[in-house]
C-alpha cells in the first residue's frame, strides 16, 4: 500500500462571513443591569450596616447602582446600538 496525499481543499469548509462582534441581547442586558444594581445595593447595605443605618446604605447603593448599571450595559453593548 502506498501513501495517498489528499488535495488541500479536502475536508475544508468554505469561508464564512464574519459575524458582528457584539449582538444586542435584551435578556443579557437586563441581567447585567439587574446584577450590577443588586450588587451595589448589597455593598451599600453592608456599608450602611457597618455605619449604623442599613436603610441609608441600601438607598445609597441604589442611587449609585442604577446609573452604574446603565453605564455597564452601554459599555457592553455599545457596538450593537
N, C-alpha and C positions, 0 to 999 in steps of 0.2 A: 504494500500500500504506500502510496505517495503522499506527500504533503500538499494539501489543497489551499490555495490562497483565495479568499473571498474578496470581491470588489469593495472599495471603501464605502460605497453607499449601502451596502447590505446591512440591514437592521437599524439604520439611522432614520430618525424621524425627520419630517420636513420642518423647515424653520418656522417658528411661531412668532406672531407679533407680540411685542412686549405689552404686558398689562399695566394699567396705571398703578403707581406705587402705593397710593392710598385711596381706597374707595370708601365712601361715606356709609357707615353702618349705624342707623338710628339706635338700635338696641345697645351697641357697644358705646356709643356716645352717651346714652342715658346712664349706663352702668358706670362709666368713667366719671360722669358728673356726680352721680349719687355717691360713689365710693370716696371721691375726694371730699365732698361735703360732709359725709358722715365721719370720715377720719378727722377732719378739722374740728367738728363738734365734739368728738370723743377726746381729742387732745385738749380742747378748751375746757371740757368738763373736768379733766384731770388737773389742769392748772387751776381752775376755779375751786376744786375740792381742796387742793393744797393751800390756796389763798383764803379759803373760808366761805366761798359762795359758789356753789355748783351752778346755780341758775345763771349768774352773770357769766360764768365760764362758758356755758352752753350758748348763751346769746352772743358772746364774742366769737366763739368758734363758728357759729352760723354766719355771723357778719363777715368773717374772713373767708370761710369755706365756700360760700356761694360764688362770689366773684373769682376766687381761685379755681374753682371747678370749671367755670365757664372759660377761663383762660387756658386751662389744661386741655379742654375739649377743642378749643380753637387751635391750639398749637398742634394737637394730634391730627386733626382733620383739615388743616389749612390748605393743603394741596388739592383737596377734592371739593372745596367750596367755591 
